[in-house]
Amino acid sequence: MSESADEERRWTEALDAEGVTAVRRAVGRSRAVPPGLIRIGQTWVAQSFAKAWLDCHESHKISHRRKILLLGMAVAVIVFVVGSLLAWR
């Protein structure tokens, strides 16, 4: 299915407005029907586009969690080093 840039933008705006939970629910309900257009909110969206949108949001969430974990580890190392230096004096 070939979508135009305007259609993809409209679909993305509609999916963003509905939110991840609503889109996930709509995609889950649509698994019984053949691939094609599914209704999300007031908009008909290609099922494959909605699934790709969900995958993108999930990968961003995982990436964000990794950044938070790395930041927490960096802070812990800095605290350990500073504490060690203060205790050494």
C-alpha positions in Angstrom: 0.0 0.0 0.0 1.5 3.3 -1.1 0.6 6.3 1.1 1.2 9.9 0.2 3.2 12.1 2.5 0.1 14.1 3.3 -1.9 11.0 4.2 1.0 9.7 6.4 1.1 13.1 8.2 -2.7 13.0 8.7 -2.5 9.4 10.0 0.4 10.3 12.3 -1.5 13.2 13.7 -4.6 11.1 14.2 -2.6 8.3 16.0 -0.7 10.9 18.2 -4.1 12.4 19.2 -5.5 9.0 20.1 -2.5 7.8 22.0 -0.5 4.6 22.3 -3.1 2.8 24.4 -6.0 3.4 22.1 -4.0 2.6 19.0 -2.7 -0.7 20.6 -6.3 -1.6 21.5 -7.6 -0.9 17.9 -4.7 -2.9 16.3 -5.4 -5.7 18.7 -9.1 -5.8 17.8 -8.2 -5.7 14.1 -6.2 -8.9 14.1 -9.3 -10.9 13.3 -9.9 -9.0 10.1 -7.7 -9.1 7.0 -4.9 -6.4 6.7 -6.1 -3.1 5.4 -7.7 0.0 6.9 -8.7 0.1 10.5 -10.6 2.7 12.3 -8.7 4.6 15.1 -10.8 7.4 16.6 -12.4 9.2 13.7 -9.8 8.2 11.1 -9.2 5.1 8.9 -5.6 4.2 9.0 -3.6 1.4 7.2 -3.1 -1.4 9.8 0.5 -1.8 8.7 1.1 2.0 9.3 -0.5 1.8 12.8 1.7 -1.2 13.7 4.8 0.6 12.5 3.8 3.7 14.5 3.4 1.5 17.6 6.8 -0.1 17.0 8.4 3.3 16.7 6.9 4.5 20.0 8.0 1.3 21.7 11.6 1.7 20.4 11.6 5.3 21.7 10.4 4.2 25.1 13.2 1.5 25.3 15.8 4.1 24.1 14.6 6.5 26.8 14.8 3.9 29.5 18.4 3.0 28.4 19.4 6.7 28.7 17.9 6.9 32.2 19.7 3.7 33.2 23.0 5.0 31.9 22.6 8.3 33.5 21.8 6.6 36.8 24.9 4.4 36.5 27.1 7.5 35.7 25.8 9.3 38.8 26.4 6.3 40.9 30.0 6.1 39.7 30.6 9.8 40.2 29.2 9.6 43.8 31.4 6.6 44.5 34.5 8.3 43.1 33.9 11.6 45.0 33.1 9.6 48.2 36.3 7.6 47.9 38.3 10.8 47.3 36.8 12.5 50.3 37.4 9.4 52.5 41.0 9.1 51.3 41.9 12.6 52.6 
